[in-house]
Amino acid sequence: HKHNRQLLNSFLQNASKMLSPNGQIRIALCEGQGGSSATSKEKWRDSWKACEYAALHGLLLVDVFPFKVTYNLSSHRGMDRSFKIGKHPKMYVFVKPYPSSVEEQEQEE
């Protein structure tokens, strides 16, 4: 999971710099990847820790909802086998909040 976390962290870091205040980032993750439904520390550690990385880059989680796949999942890593999304894939919605003070606005400039 190390490389997946690095990819997600880098994406959120770069995307947060490009996002306008109140702009959204939506990320669909397979069951267990987001960490929001973890029932133990072990399951949390096995997740991609999306909320943790988003918070590191000034993003807030504003919504999580079931994600219904509307396209054909025909291949996984170039092999002829289906991609396993689990029973409960979720869409995570992160937002870049408006600066709450003059100090925060100055830091962004």
N, C-alpha and C positions, 0 to 999 in steps of 0.2 A: 504493500500500500504506500510505501515511501514515495515512489515516483508519481503516483496519482495525486498524493497530497502536495508534492512540489509543483506539479502542473496546475492544480487548482489554486494554490497560494499565489503563484506567479500570475495566473489569469486575473484573480481578484485584485491583486496589487496594481496591475497595469490598467485594468478596466476602471478601477475606482478613481484613477487619475484623470480619465477621459470623461467621466460621468458628471453631468450637471447636478446641482442640488435637486433633490427629489427624483432623480433619475433612477431607473430600476435595472437590476441584473437578475435574470431568471435562469436557474440552473436545475435541470431535471436529473435526478439521481436514482439509481436502482435502490431497491430495498436494502437498508442497512448502511449505505454509503454516506448519507447525510449526518447520521449520528443523533438525529432528533428523537428517534424511537428506541435508542439504546436503553436496555434495562439493567446493565451492569457496567462497571468500569472497563471490563475486558471488551465488551461490545463497542463502547465509546472509543477505546484505543484502536479498535479495528476499523473504525469509520474513517472517512476522509476529512472529518472535522470542518465541514464547510462553514458553520457558524463561527467557529473560533478564528478561522483565517479571515473571514469577512470582517469581523470586529477589529482585527489587527489593522485593517486598512480603512477604518472609519465607516464601515457599512453596517446597517441594522437589518436584522431579519424581521420582515413585516408580515410574511404569510408563508404557510406551508399547506399544500393541498395535494390530494391524489392526482397523479399524472396519468392520463389515459393515452397510451401509445396509439397514434393514428396512421402509422406507416408500417410497412412490412419489414420485420427484422429478419433478414435472410442470411446474414453472415456475421461471424465473430472472428476478428483478426485474420481475415482473408481465408478462413476455412469454411467449408460447407456445413456449418452447424449453426443452430439458432443462438441468438444472444439472450442470455438469461437475465431478465429484469426483476425477477421475484414477483411476489403477489401484490406488493404495495409500493410501486415506485412513487416518488413524490417530487413535486415542483417546489423549489425554494425561491422565494422572492426577497431580494436584498435591495435596500434603498440607501442612497447617499443623503443623509439628512441636511436640511438647511442649517447653516451656521447659527448657533444660538447666541453668539455675542460678537462684538466688534473685534475682539482679540482673535477669535477663530477665523473670521473673515480675513484679517491681516495675515494670518499664518498661511492661508491658501494662496495668497497673492505672492 
